[in-house]
Amino acid sequence: MAEVKEYLDIREINGYTIHHTPFHPADGTPKIRTLVYIGTPQNDQFTGVQEPQSLAEHISRSQGPSGLNIDYLFSLEKALAELSPESGDEHVTDLSNRVRIVLESGGTSASAGVSDAAVSSAALFKNDIMSASPPVSQEPAHFQQDHSVEEQEETEKME
């Protein structure tokens, strides 16, 4: 667990802040306190609200140190669908579908060098996700922000 948290702290530190929120398991077991990384408007990397189609086109042609943005997006969508029927996310699903259309049409991604393998991967993810079709939860989340990694570590020691 500590190894995963250390990796995420390094990977997410430039664009996200650490928060806690209660998590209510779908099987009815007692809620647990979870750690999440959230991009907030106070962060220099925060870009604000973006038009979904422009964002999908940007994702379809972008990559970072960890790999292609489409792989991250499609993996997130698949992981959410596999968690439980209630764990889908309307924004993630919409964005994924828009990226698939961009990739299938050869839109902006083709000129950016997205491989045929990436387009095939998008089609496979689409088939996997469409068969799962989880409903989307509209329940708002309530988050408590931790102000630093050090503060977060102290909080975890006390639990």
N, C-alpha and C positions, 0 to 999 in steps of 0.2 A: 504494500500500500504506500509506504513512504517513498519508494522508488518511483511509482507512478505520479505521485503528487509533486515530487521534485522535477520530474520531466515536464509535467504540465505547467508548473510555475515558471520554468524557463521558456517554454514554447509560447505561453499565453501572456507573459508579463508586459509585452509591448502594446497590446491592444485591449486588454481586459483587466478588470478588477475582481478580486475574490469576494464572494458573497456566500451567505448561507440561506437555505430555505427548507421548510419541512417537505418531506416526500411521503406521499400516501400510497403504499403498495396496493396494486389492484387486487391482490388476494385477501385484503382486509386485515393483514397483520398491522401492528402498531406503526404509526408514522416514525420516520427517522429524520435526523437533521443531515442535510447534504451540503456539500461544497460545490459551488458552480462559479464559472468564470463568465462575466458579463461585460460586453462593451458598452460603456456609458458615454453620454455627451461630454463629460468632463475630460475624457481621454483625447489626446492629440490625434490619435488614429481614427477617431470616430468620424464617419463620413455623413451621418445624418440619414434621413429618409431618402431612399432611392426608388426610382420608378422600376417596378419588377422586371420589365422586359430589358431595360438597359443593364440592370444588374445580372440578369441571366446571360446576356451577351458577354459581359465582362468576365463572368465566371467561366464561360465556355472557352475562353482564350487565355486564361491566367493560370499561373502556377507559382508556388512559393517554395521555400527550402524543404518542406515536407512532401512536395509532390503537386500533382494537378489539382486545381480547385474543384473540378468536376468529380474527381474521385472522393474528395472530402464530402462534398454535398450528397452524392449518391450513397455513400457509406452511412452518412448521418440519417438519411431518409430510410434506408434499409434497417438500421439499428433501431430506430424509433418504431417501425412497423413490427419488428420482431419482439419488442419488449412486451407489449400487450395491445389488445384492440383499442384501448383508450389512449395510447401514447403517441398517436400521430400528430403532426403539426401542419396546419393549413399552409403557412408561409413556406415551409420547407418543401412540401409536396408541390405547391404551385411553382416554386422556383425550379425544382427538379424537372417538372414537366416542360417548362419553358426552355430550359437548357437542352433537354432531349430534342425538342423541335428545332432549336438552333443547330444542333449537331447533325440531325437527320437531314436538314435542308442544305447543309454545307455552308451556312451563313458565315458570320464573321470568324467562326472557329477554323474554317478550312484555310483561310489565308494566314492564320496564326500558327499553323503547323500542328493542330490537334490530329493525332494519328487515327487511322482507320480502326485500330484496336480500341481507342477511346470511344469511338462512335459505337462499336460493337458492344463495349462494356456498358454504355448508356442504354442500349436496347435490352441487354440482359437484366440490368437493374430495373428497367421499366416493367418487364415481364414479372419479375419477382415481386415488385411493389404493387403492381396492379392486382395481382392475385390475393394480396393481403388486405388491401383497402381498409385500413383502420379508420374508425370515426375520429373526428377531431374534437379535442376537449376545448371548451371555451372558458374554462375556469381561470381567473386571473391568478398569477403567481405573486407571492409576497416575499421579498428578499431583504435580508439584513446584510449590509456591506461590511466587510472587514477592511480596515484601512491599510494593512500591510501584511506581507507574508509572515513577518515576525509575530504580529498580533494574532494571525491565524494559527500559527504553531502553538502559541500560548493557550489559545482557546481549545485546541485539540487536546493538549496535555491535561486540561482541567476536566475534560469529559470522561 
